[in-house]
Amino acid sequence: MGKRITIVLDEDLLKKLRLIQAKKIGKSTVAVSFSSVISEELRKALK
């Protein structure tokens, strides 16, 4: 389990991340949390 933190996102980043989440939800039969989307995108960016 991850550690809980608080961050402030710019509106444009928030919209992009929510869109990614919505696409994943549309393709899946299970819940897709916003936290999991953020973690996944950060992992991709930090490789």
PDB file of N, H, CA, C and O in Angstrom:
ATOM      1  N   MET A   1       0.842  -1.185   0.000  1.00  0.00           N
ATOM      2  CA  MET A   1       0.000   0.000   0.000  1.00  0.00           C
ATOM      3  C   MET A   1       0.880   1.237   0.000  1.00  0.00           C
ATOM      4  O   MET A   1       1.928   1.276   0.644  1.00  0.00           O
ATOM      5  N   GLY A   2       0.438   2.235  -0.726  1.00  0.00           N
ATOM      6  H   GLY A   2      -0.414   2.204  -1.249  1.00  0.00           H
ATOM      7  CA  GLY A   2       1.212   3.459  -0.857  1.00  0.00           C
ATOM      8  C   GLY A   2       1.040   4.391   0.318  1.00  0.00           C
ATOM      9  O   GLY A   2       0.249   4.136   1.227  1.00  0.00           O
ATOM     10  N   LYS A   3       1.779   5.458   0.288  1.00  0.00           N
ATOM     11  H   LYS A   3       2.421   5.665  -0.450  1.00  0.00           H
ATOM     12  CA  LYS A   3       1.722   6.486   1.325  1.00  0.00           C
ATOM     13  C   LYS A   3       0.826   7.618   0.855  1.00  0.00           C
ATOM     14  O   LYS A   3       0.908   8.037  -0.300  1.00  0.00           O
ATOM     15  N   ARG A   4      -0.019   8.111   1.730  1.00  0.00           N
ATOM     16  H   ARG A   4      -0.085   7.771   2.668  1.00  0.00           H
ATOM     17  CA  ARG A   4      -0.936   9.195   1.391  1.00  0.00           C
ATOM     18  C   ARG A   4      -0.202  10.530   1.440  1.00  0.00           C
ATOM     19  O   ARG A   4       0.460  10.862   2.424  1.00  0.00           O
ATOM     20  N   ILE A   5      -0.337  11.290   0.345  1.00  0.00           N
ATOM     21  H   ILE A   5      -0.875  11.021  -0.454  1.00  0.00           H
ATOM     22  CA  ILE A   5       0.235  12.639   0.283  1.00  0.00           C
ATOM     23  C   ILE A   5      -0.795  13.574  -0.336  1.00  0.00           C
ATOM     24  O   ILE A   5      -1.771  13.125  -0.937  1.00  0.00           O
ATOM     25  N   THR A   6      -0.576  14.850  -0.190  1.00  0.00           N
ATOM     26  H   THR A   6       0.217  15.214   0.298  1.00  0.00           H
ATOM     27  CA  THR A   6      -1.453  15.847  -0.795  1.00  0.00           C
ATOM     28  C   THR A   6      -0.635  16.640  -1.814  1.00  0.00           C
ATOM     29  O   THR A   6       0.468  17.099  -1.517  1.00  0.00           O
ATOM     30  N   ILE A   7      -1.190  16.794  -3.017  1.00  0.00           N
ATOM     31  H   ILE A   7      -2.086  16.422  -3.258  1.00  0.00           H
ATOM     32  CA  ILE A   7      -0.533  17.595  -4.051  1.00  0.00           C
ATOM     33  C   ILE A   7      -1.557  18.538  -4.663  1.00  0.00           C
ATOM     34  O   ILE A   7      -2.763  18.321  -4.547  1.00  0.00           O
ATOM     35  N   VAL A   8      -1.076  19.568  -5.304  1.00  0.00           N
ATOM     36  H   VAL A   8      -0.096  19.745  -5.399  1.00  0.00           H
ATOM     37  CA  VAL A   8      -1.933  20.508  -6.017  1.00  0.00           C
ATOM     38  C   VAL A   8      -1.623  20.367  -7.500  1.00  0.00           C
ATOM     39  O   VAL A   8      -0.472  20.501  -7.916  1.00  0.00           O
ATOM     40  N   LEU A   9      -2.661  20.095  -8.300  1.00  0.00           N
ATOM     41  H   LEU A   9      -3.596  19.986  -7.962  1.00  0.00           H
ATOM     42  CA  LEU A   9      -2.488  19.923  -9.745  1.00  0.00           C
ATOM     43  C   LEU A   9      -3.068  21.106 -10.492  1.00  0.00           C
ATOM     44  O   LEU A   9      -4.103  21.647 -10.103  1.00  0.00           O
ATOM     45  N   ASP A  10      -2.406  21.507 -11.560  1.00  0.00           N
ATOM     46  H   ASP A  10      -1.565  21.068 -11.876  1.00  0.00           H
ATOM     47  CA  ASP A  10      -2.962  22.517 -12.448  1.00  0.00           C
ATOM     48  C   ASP A  10      -4.200  21.940 -13.122  1.00  0.00           C
ATOM     49  O   ASP A  10      -4.304  20.727 -13.305  1.00  0.00           O
ATOM     50  N   GLU A  11      -5.123  22.794 -13.485  1.00  0.00           N
ATOM     51  H   GLU A  11      -5.038  23.779 -13.337  1.00  0.00           H
ATOM     52  CA  GLU A  11      -6.390  22.359 -14.093  1.00  0.00           C
ATOM     53  C   GLU A  11      -6.171  21.537 -15.361  1.00  0.00           C
ATOM     54  O   GLU A  11      -6.868  20.547 -15.587  1.00  0.00           O
ATOM     55  N   ASP A  12      -5.207  21.942 -16.188  1.00  0.00           N
ATOM     56  H   ASP A  12      -4.641  22.745 -16.005  1.00  0.00           H
ATOM     57  CA  ASP A  12      -4.983  21.203 -17.431  1.00  0.00           C
ATOM     58  C   ASP A  12      -4.484  19.783 -17.163  1.00  0.00           C
ATOM     59  O   ASP A  12      -4.879  18.850 -17.863  1.00  0.00           O
ATOM     60  N   LEU A  13      -3.623  19.607 -16.160  1.00  0.00           N
ATOM     61  H   LEU A  13      -3.303  20.365 -15.591  1.00  0.00           H
ATOM     62  CA  LEU A  13      -3.157  18.269 -15.798  1.00  0.00           C
ATOM     63  C   LEU A  13      -4.291  17.432 -15.211  1.00  0.00           C
ATOM     64  O   LEU A  13      -4.411  16.243 -15.510  1.00  0.00           O
ATOM     65  N   LEU A  14      -5.101  18.043 -14.396  1.00  0.00           N
ATOM     66  H   LEU A  14      -5.003  19.008 -14.154  1.00  0.00           H
ATOM     67  CA  LEU A  14      -6.233  17.346 -13.802  1.00  0.00           C
ATOM     68  C   LEU A  14      -7.174  16.816 -14.882  1.00  0.00           C
ATOM     69  O   LEU A  14      -7.619  15.670 -14.820  1.00  0.00           O
ATOM     70  N   LYS A  15      -7.470  17.654 -15.866  1.00  0.00           N
ATOM     71  H   LYS A  15      -7.109  18.585 -15.917  1.00  0.00           H
ATOM     72  CA  LYS A  15      -8.358  17.238 -16.959  1.00  0.00           C
ATOM     73  C   LYS A  15      -7.758  16.075 -17.748  1.00  0.00           C
ATOM     74  O   LYS A  15      -8.466  15.131 -18.098  1.00  0.00           O
ATOM     75  N   LYS A  16      -6.454  16.142 -18.029  1.00  0.00           N
ATOM     76  H   LYS A  16      -5.879  16.909 -17.744  1.00  0.00           H
ATOM     77  CA  LYS A  16      -5.798  15.075 -18.779  1.00  0.00           C
ATOM     78  C   LYS A  16      -5.805  13.762 -17.994  1.00  0.00           C
ATOM     79  O   LYS A  16      -6.060  12.697 -18.557  1.00  0.00           O
ATOM     80  N   LEU A  17      -5.528  13.845 -16.707  1.00  0.00           N
ATOM     81  H   LEU A  17      -5.322  14.710 -16.250  1.00  0.00           H
ATOM     82  CA  LEU A  17      -5.521  12.640 -15.881  1.00  0.00           C
ATOM     83  C   LEU A  17      -6.923  12.052 -15.739  1.00  0.00           C
ATOM     84  O   LEU A  17      -7.085  10.832 -15.756  1.00  0.00           O
ATOM     85  N   ARG A  18      -7.926  12.898 -15.601  1.00  0.00           N
ATOM     86  H   ARG A  18      -7.794  13.889 -15.588  1.00  0.00           H
ATOM     87  CA  ARG A  18      -9.307  12.411 -15.506  1.00  0.00           C
ATOM     88  C   ARG A  18      -9.743  11.757 -16.827  1.00  0.00           C
ATOM     89  O   ARG A  18     -10.491  10.779 -16.822  1.00  0.00           O
ATOM     90  N   LEU A  19      -9.277  12.297 -17.943  1.00  0.00           N
ATOM     91  H   LEU A  19      -8.669  13.092 -17.947  1.00  0.00           H
ATOM     92  CA  LEU A  19      -9.589  11.703 -19.243  1.00  0.00           C
ATOM     93  C   LEU A  19      -8.943  10.320 -19.374  1.00  0.00           C
ATOM     94  O   LEU A  19      -9.570   9.383 -19.869  1.00  0.00           O
ATOM     95  N   ILE A  20      -7.700  10.196 -18.932  1.00  0.00           N
ATOM     96  H   ILE A  20      -7.191  10.957 -18.530  1.00  0.00           H
ATOM     97  CA  ILE A  20      -7.028   8.898 -18.936  1.00  0.00           C
ATOM     98  C   ILE A  20      -7.801   7.921 -18.060  1.00  0.00           C
ATOM     99  O   ILE A  20      -8.003   6.769 -18.442  1.00  0.00           O
ATOM    100  N   GLN A  21      -8.231   8.375 -16.892  1.00  0.00           N
ATOM    101  H   GLN A  21      -8.067   9.312 -16.582  1.00  0.00           H
ATOM    102  CA  GLN A  21      -9.009   7.530 -15.997  1.00  0.00           C
ATOM    103  C   GLN A  21     -10.315   7.091 -16.661  1.00  0.00           C
ATOM    104  O   GLN A  21     -10.685   5.919 -16.591  1.00  0.00           O
ATOM    105  N   ALA A  22     -10.999   8.013 -17.293  1.00  0.00           N
ATOM    106  H   ALA A  22     -10.699   8.965 -17.349  1.00  0.00           H
ATOM    107  CA  ALA A  22     -12.271   7.693 -17.948  1.00  0.00           C
ATOM    108  C   ALA A  22     -12.082   6.650 -19.044  1.00  0.00           C
ATOM    109  O   ALA A  22     -12.904   5.744 -19.180  1.00  0.00           O
ATOM    110  N   LYS A  23     -11.006   6.765 -19.830  1.00  0.00           N
ATOM    111  H   LYS A  23     -10.338   7.501 -19.719  1.00  0.00           H
ATOM    112  CA  LYS A  23     -10.725   5.790 -20.881  1.00  0.00           C
ATOM    113  C   LYS A  23     -10.451   4.411 -20.293  1.00  0.00           C
ATOM    114  O   LYS A  23     -10.909   3.402 -20.829  1.00  0.00           O
ATOM    115  N   LYS A  24      -9.700   4.368 -19.185  1.00  0.00           N
ATOM    116  H   LYS A  24      -9.328   5.188 -18.750  1.00  0.00           H
ATOM    117  CA  LYS A  24      -9.410   3.090 -18.534  1.00  0.00           C
ATOM    118  C   LYS A  24     -10.679   2.470 -17.961  1.00  0.00           C
ATOM    119  O   LYS A  24     -10.857   1.254 -18.032  1.00  0.00           O
ATOM    120  N   ILE A  25     -11.548   3.273 -17.405  1.00  0.00           N
ATOM    121  H   ILE A  25     -11.403   4.261 -17.347  1.00  0.00           H
ATOM    122  CA  ILE A  25     -12.818   2.779 -16.861  1.00  0.00           C
ATOM    123  C   ILE A  25     -13.667   2.207 -17.987  1.00  0.00           C
ATOM    124  O   ILE A  25     -14.305   1.167 -17.822  1.00  0.00           O
ATOM    125  N   GLY A  26     -13.677   2.881 -19.126  1.00  0.00           N
ATOM    126  H   GLY A  26     -13.160   3.726 -19.260  1.00  0.00           H
ATOM    127  CA  GLY A  26     -14.452   2.416 -20.273  1.00  0.00           C
ATOM    128  C   GLY A  26     -13.989   1.073 -20.811  1.00  0.00           C
ATOM    129  O   GLY A  26     -14.784   0.305 -21.353  1.00  0.00           O
ATOM    130  N   LYS A  27     -12.700   0.791 -20.661  1.00  0.00           N
ATOM    131  H   LYS A  27     -12.054   1.415 -20.222  1.00  0.00           H
ATOM    132  CA  LYS A  27     -12.129  -0.454 -21.176  1.00  0.00           C
ATOM    133  C   LYS A  27     -12.125  -1.574 -20.141  1.00  0.00           C
ATOM    134  O   LYS A  27     -11.785  -2.713 -20.464  1.00  0.00           O
ATOM    135  N   SER A  28     -12.496  -1.265 -18.906  1.00  0.00           N
ATOM    136  H   SER A  28     -12.771  -0.341 -18.644  1.00  0.00           H
ATOM    137  CA  SER A  28     -12.356  -2.230 -17.829  1.00  0.00           C
ATOM    138  C   SER A  28     -13.696  -2.570 -17.194  1.00  0.00           C
ATOM    139  O   SER A  28     -14.664  -1.819 -17.314  1.00  0.00           O
ATOM    140  N   THR A  29     -13.737  -3.695 -16.526  1.00  0.00           N
ATOM    141  H   THR A  29     -12.951  -4.305 -16.428  1.00  0.00           H
ATOM    142  CA  THR A  29     -14.938  -4.083 -15.773  1.00  0.00           C
ATOM    143  C   THR A  29     -14.740  -3.872 -14.278  1.00  0.00           C
ATOM    144  O   THR A  29     -15.645  -4.130 -13.486  1.00  0.00           O
ATOM    145  N   VAL A  30     -13.561  -3.406 -13.895  1.00  0.00           N
ATOM    146  H   VAL A  30     -12.825  -3.196 -14.539  1.00  0.00           H
ATOM    147  CA  VAL A  30     -13.265  -3.140 -12.490  1.00  0.00           C
ATOM    148  C   VAL A  30     -13.034  -1.650 -12.283  1.00  0.00           C
ATOM    149  O   VAL A  30     -12.811  -0.905 -13.237  1.00  0.00           O
ATOM    150  N   ALA A  31     -13.089  -1.231 -11.034  1.00  0.00           N
ATOM    151  H   ALA A  31     -13.270  -1.836 -10.259  1.00  0.00           H
ATOM    152  CA  ALA A  31     -12.883   0.180 -10.703  1.00  0.00           C
ATOM    153  C   ALA A  31     -11.443   0.602 -11.020  1.00  0.00           C
ATOM    154  O   ALA A  31     -10.509  -0.189 -10.889  1.00  0.00           O
ATOM    155  N   VAL A  32     -11.286   1.844 -11.434  1.00  0.00           N
ATOM    156  H   VAL A  32     -12.044   2.487 -11.540  1.00  0.00           H
ATOM    157  CA  VAL A  32      -9.965   2.424 -11.704  1.00  0.00           C
ATOM    158  C   VAL A  32      -9.865   3.699 -10.877  1.00  0.00           C
ATOM    159  O   VAL A  32     -10.524   4.695 -11.174  1.00  0.00           O
ATOM    160  N   SER A  33      -9.037   3.659  -9.838  1.00  0.00           N
ATOM    161  H   SER A  33      -8.502   2.849  -9.597  1.00  0.00           H
ATOM    162  CA  SER A  33      -8.934   4.818  -8.951  1.00  0.00           C
ATOM    163  C   SER A  33      -8.083   5.918  -9.575  1.00  0.00           C
ATOM    164  O   SER A  33      -7.216   5.660 -10.410  1.00  0.00           O
ATOM    165  N   PHE A  34      -8.348   7.135  -9.156  1.00  0.00           N
ATOM    166  H   PHE A  34      -9.052   7.345  -8.478  1.00  0.00           H
ATOM    167  CA  PHE A  34      -7.566   8.273  -9.626  1.00  0.00           C
ATOM    168  C   PHE A  34      -6.122   8.130  -9.157  1.00  0.00           C
ATOM    169  O   PHE A  34      -5.195   8.477  -9.888  1.00  0.00           O
ATOM    170  N   SER A  35      -5.928   7.627  -7.952  1.00  0.00           N
ATOM    171  H   SER A  35      -6.681   7.345  -7.357  1.00  0.00           H
ATOM    172  CA  SER A  35      -4.574   7.422  -7.423  1.00  0.00           C
ATOM    173  C   SER A  35      -3.778   6.441  -8.275  1.00  0.00           C
ATOM    174  O   SER A  35      -2.590   6.648  -8.520  1.00  0.00           O
ATOM    175  N   SER A  36      -4.431   5.377  -8.724  1.00  0.00           N
ATOM    176  H   SER A  36      -5.397   5.209  -8.525  1.00  0.00           H
ATOM    177  CA  SER A  36      -3.716   4.397  -9.550  1.00  0.00           C
ATOM    178  C   SER A  36      -3.327   4.998 -10.895  1.00  0.00           C
ATOM    179  O   SER A  36      -2.263   4.685 -11.430  1.00  0.00           O
ATOM    180  N   VAL A  37      -4.175   5.853 -11.439  1.00  0.00           N
ATOM    181  H   VAL A  37      -5.039   6.107 -11.003  1.00  0.00           H
ATOM    182  CA  VAL A  37      -3.859   6.528 -12.705  1.00  0.00           C
ATOM    183  C   VAL A  37      -2.653   7.440 -12.520  1.00  0.00           C
ATOM    184  O   VAL A  37      -1.740   7.436 -13.345  1.00  0.00           O
ATOM    185  N   ILE A  38      -2.643   8.215 -11.449  1.00  0.00           N
ATOM    186  H   ILE A  38      -3.385   8.218 -10.778  1.00  0.00           H
ATOM    187  CA  ILE A  38      -1.516   9.115 -11.184  1.00  0.00           C
ATOM    188  C   ILE A  38      -0.228   8.311 -11.014  1.00  0.00           C
ATOM    189  O   ILE A  38       0.801   8.664 -11.590  1.00  0.00           O
ATOM    190  N   SER A  39      -0.275   7.243 -10.232  1.00  0.00           N
ATOM    191  H   SER A  39      -1.110   6.956  -9.764  1.00  0.00           H
ATOM    192  CA  SER A  39       0.918   6.422 -10.008  1.00  0.00           C
ATOM    193  C   SER A  39       1.435   5.824 -11.304  1.00  0.00           C
ATOM    194  O   SER A  39       2.639   5.835 -11.561  1.00  0.00           O
ATOM    195  N   GLU A  40       0.535   5.307 -12.116  1.00  0.00           N
ATOM    196  H   GLU A  40      -0.443   5.298 -11.907  1.00  0.00           H
ATOM    197  CA  GLU A  40       0.936   4.710 -13.389  1.00  0.00           C
ATOM    198  C   GLU A  40       1.586   5.735 -14.311  1.00  0.00           C
ATOM    199  O   GLU A  40       2.621   5.465 -14.920  1.00  0.00           O
ATOM    200  N   GLU A  41       0.977   6.904 -14.410  1.00  0.00           N
ATOM    201  H   GLU A  41       0.136   7.123 -13.915  1.00  0.00           H
ATOM    202  CA  GLU A  41       1.530   7.945 -15.287  1.00  0.00           C
ATOM    203  C   GLU A  41       2.870   8.467 -14.772  1.00  0.00           C
ATOM    204  O   GLU A  41       3.754   8.775 -15.571  1.00  0.00           O
ATOM    205  N   LEU A  42       3.034   8.572 -13.472  1.00  0.00           N
ATOM    206  H   LEU A  42       2.315   8.322 -12.823  1.00  0.00           H
ATOM    207  CA  LEU A  42       4.320   8.996 -12.903  1.00  0.00           C
ATOM    208  C   LEU A  42       5.398   7.953 -13.179  1.00  0.00           C
ATOM    209  O   LEU A  42       6.533   8.297 -13.508  1.00  0.00           O
ATOM    210  N   ARG A  43       5.034   6.664 -13.043  1.00  0.00           N
ATOM    211  H   ARG A  43       4.111   6.384 -12.776  1.00  0.00           H
ATOM    212  CA  ARG A  43       6.013   5.605 -13.347  1.00  0.00           C
ATOM    213  C   ARG A  43       6.483   5.688 -14.795  1.00  0.00           C
ATOM    214  O   ARG A  43       7.675   5.560 -15.076  1.00  0.00           O
ATOM    215  N   LYS A  44       5.541   5.904 -15.711  1.00  0.00           N
ATOM    216  H   LYS A  44       4.573   6.009 -15.483  1.00  0.00           H
ATOM    217  CA  LYS A  44       5.904   6.029 -17.131  1.00  0.00           C
ATOM    218  C   LYS A  44       6.854   7.210 -17.337  1.00  0.00           C
ATOM    219  O   LYS A  44       7.861   7.095 -18.035  1.00  0.00           O
ATOM    220  N   ALA A  45       6.522   8.337 -16.723  1.00  0.00           N
ATOM    221  H   ALA A  45       5.704   8.430 -16.155  1.00  0.00           H
ATOM    222  CA  ALA A  45       7.303   9.560 -16.925  1.00  0.00           C
ATOM    223  C   ALA A  45       8.696   9.480 -16.299  1.00  0.00           C
ATOM    224  O   ALA A  45       9.633  10.117 -16.781  1.00  0.00           O
ATOM    225  N   LEU A  46       8.830   8.697 -15.228  1.00  0.00           N
ATOM    226  H   LEU A  46       8.068   8.179 -14.837  1.00  0.00           H
ATOM    227  CA  LEU A  46      10.092   8.653 -14.504  1.00  0.00           C
ATOM    228  C   LEU A  46      10.997   7.497 -14.906  1.00  0.00           C
ATOM    229  O   LEU A  46      12.039   7.292 -14.283  1.00  0.00           O
ATOM    230  N   LYS A  47      10.627   6.743 -15.926  1.00  0.00           N
ATOM    231  H   LYS A  47       9.780   6.910 -16.432  1.00  0.00           H
ATOM    232  CA  LYS A  47      11.486   5.642 -16.412  1.00  0.00           C
ATOM    233  C   LYS A  47      12.740   6.159 -17.028  1.00  0.00           C
ATOM    234  O   LYS A  47      13.572   5.376 -17.486  1.00  0.00           O
TER     235      LYS A  47
END
